[in-house]
Amino acid sequence: MTTQGTRTDALTEALLERFLGELRAFDPVAVWAHGSLAGGDYQEGRSDLDLIAVLDGPIGLGTAWNVAELHARLRADPLAPQLHCSYLTSETTADPERRHLTWAHSELFRRTVTPVTRRELHTFGRVLQGKAPGELLPAVPDRQLADFVVRDQRDFLRPAVDKARLWTQDVWVDHGLVTFARATVTLREGSLISKRAALDLLPELGAPVEVVEDIVRRRYGQGPAVVTEGWLDRRAELTRDYLRAAIDGLVTSYT
């Protein structure tokens, strides 16, 4: 397994080894990690294990069934719910709009391998097995990356801000703020940053400091999470008020 200088905790390494062992039956051309696991900001038990497997041959119903069984066999592992993997073939890697068989959130469905993921793989993807991303994935032009980031902020995140029920949940607060900061840097500089760097940047971008501190405490175990009465509702209000104007401004400045 190629680690490319990243730190991996023991439980994570054990699950990856078992996953790769199970995957041998599919004769993979390549297996890659992206996201926090590849980018150096991985937190065992908190971060997702974001993987891509490129298989040799078409992915039909039989393969989908076998993939589901593979993940079912891993279910007893405490980190298995965090392991997400999209399954491609050498013939289906090029199109960023194509939806690929994916195991995530304990179920099978289809989703794209986005330009952000593709750029991550080219920039700092971790090769777990087989060929490198540059041998199989086309490069991502800066304009394609920027256009995707704007669409994601405008068409996915901004409508979600108006759904108040979502924002008492940690996952939406964390995703919304971190994704906005990362999008800002991508549009300004054409580069990708880690979640840690995004959290460090958010106060400079005007994000509510007490919300950012709450995310840092939970993600990095730096003290107990805020549990005072009314905090979740206040946090949701602060986050939504900030993102509503911030996303509108970002999209307007780009377009």
N, C-alpha and C positions, 0 to 999 in steps of 0.2 A: 504494500500500500504506500503510495506517495503522499507525504504529509506537507511538503512545500512550506515548512517552517511554522505551521499552525500548531496550537496546543489543543490536545483532545484529552478529556478526562477518561478515567478507566472504564466506567460504565458505558460511555459513548463508544469508546474503541471496541469494547466487547460486542455491542450491538451491531456496529458496522461490520465487524469480522463475521458475525453470524449471518447478517444480511447478504454479504458478498458470497458466503458459502452457499446459501440457499439459491442465490442468483446464478450460480454456475450452470445449473440445468438449462438456463436460457441462452447460454453461450454468448454473453454480452460482448459487444464491440468496445464499449467504454462505459465507465461509471464515474460520475463527477459529483462533487459537492459544491454548492454555492451558498449565498446568504451568510449568516453569522459563522457557520461552521468553517467556511473557507476564508472569510474576511477578517478573522482574528478577534471577534467580539462574542464568541460563543460562550453561553452560560449553561452548564449542564443542568437539566431539569427545568429550565426556563425557555431556552431557545429551541426552535424547531431544527430538525435535521433535514435540510433541503437537498434533495438528490435528484439527479438525472441519470437514467440508464438508457443506453442506446443498444438495441437488440439487433440480432442478425436475422432478418426476415420479417414478413408482414405480421402485424399484431391483430389476430382475429379473435373470435369468441373463445376458442380454446385457450389461447394465450391469456386473455383477460381472466378466465376462470382460474388458471394456474397462478396468475399474479395475486388474485384474491386469496387463494389458499396459502401462498407464500407468506403474505402479511398476517393471515390468521395464525400461522405457526409461530409468529413472533409476538403474538398478543400478550403473552405472559410477562414479557420484558417491561420493566417500569418506564422505560423511555420510548417504547413502541408507539404510543399515541403522538409523539413528536416527530416520528419518521415519516416524511412525505417524499414520494418519488413519482416523477413523470417518466413514461416509457415511450421512447422514440425508436425509429429505425434510421439507418443511414440514408434511406430514400425520403424521409419525412422531416429532416432537420432544418431545411432551408426556410420554410414559410412561417413567419412569426404569427400569422393569423390562424394557423392550423391548430386544432384541438387534439391533444394527445391523451391517451389513457393515463390516469393519475390516481394514485392512492394517497389520500390525505383525509384527516379528520375521521379516520376509521371507516372510510368508504371509498368505493371506486366511482370516478366520474371522468369527464374530459375537460381539459383546460389548455390554454396556450402556454408556450414558453415565451414569456414576454421579452421585448427588447432590453428591459432592465436586467432580467436574468441572463440573457445572452451576453450583454456587456460585462456583467459580473464574471461569467464563465471565462470570457476572453481575458479579463484583467487580472483576476486572482482566483479563478476556479481551481479547486483541489482535485487532482486526478487520483481516484481511488483504484482504478483499474483500466487498462487498455489505452486507447488513443487519447490525445489531448484535445480540448475543445476546438483549437484552431485547425485541426485536421478534418473536422466534420461540420462545424458550424460556420456559416458565412459571417463576416465582420458586420458590426452594427454601425451604420453611418450616424454621425452626430445628429443630423436632422430627424432621422427616424426615431432615435432615442428621445429627443426633445419633444417631438410630436406626441409620442406615447405618454410621456410624463404629464404633459398638459391635458391630454384626454382623460387620463386617470384621475387627475385632480378635479377637472371640470365635470366629468360625466359620472364618476363613481363617488369620490370622496365628498364633493360639495353637496350633492343631493342627500347623502347620508347625514350631513350635519343638521339638516332640517328634521331628522327623525329622532326626537328627543329621547325616546325609550332606549336607543342604542348606547347612549353616552354615559350611563351609569356603570357600564361594563369596562373593566380594565383594558380589555383587548382593543376596544374602539378608541379609547383615550390614547393608549400607547401607539397604536397604528396611525391614527390621524395625525398626531403631532410629529412623530418621527418621519412619516412619509412626506409630510409637508416640508420639513427641513431638508430632507434629502433631495426632494424635487427642486427646491430653491437652488441648491448648490449645483445640481445637474444643469439647470437652465442658465445659471450664471457662468459656470466654468466648464461644463461638459464632462464633469467627473462624478464618480460615485463615492459616497462616504459611508462609514459604518454607523450603526445605531448609536454607539457611544459618542462619536463625533457629532451626530445629529443632536443628541441631547445637550452636549456642550454648547452647540450653536443656538439652540432655541431661545434662551434668554436674550441674546443679541438681536434676534428677529422679533422680539416683543412678546413672546409667549409668556403666559402666567408662570412666574417662577415657582410658586408653591405646587403647581401641577407637575412641572418638570422635576422638582425635587421628589415628589411622590413616585414618579416613574423610576427614577434612579434608585430610590430606596428599595422598591420591589424587585427591580431587575438585578441589582447588584448586591442585595442583602445588606444594605448600609443602614441598619436600624429598622425598627418596626414600621409597618405601613400605618397611615393615618386612619384611625377608626372612630373619630369623634362623630357625634350625632350630626347628621345633615351634610357631612363632608362629600359623599358621593354625588348628591344633588348639586352642591356648590361646585365641585370639580367639573361636573358635566356642563354646568352653565358657563363657567370660565372657559372651558375648552371650546365649546360651540361658539361663544361670542368671539373668541380669538380667530378660530379657523374660518368662520363665515367671511370676515373681512379680509383675512390673510390670503385665502385661496382666490377670492374674487380679484384681489390686487395682483396676485401672481399671474393669473390667467390673462388679465387685461394687459399687463406689461409685456407678455410674450406675443399676444395676438395683435 
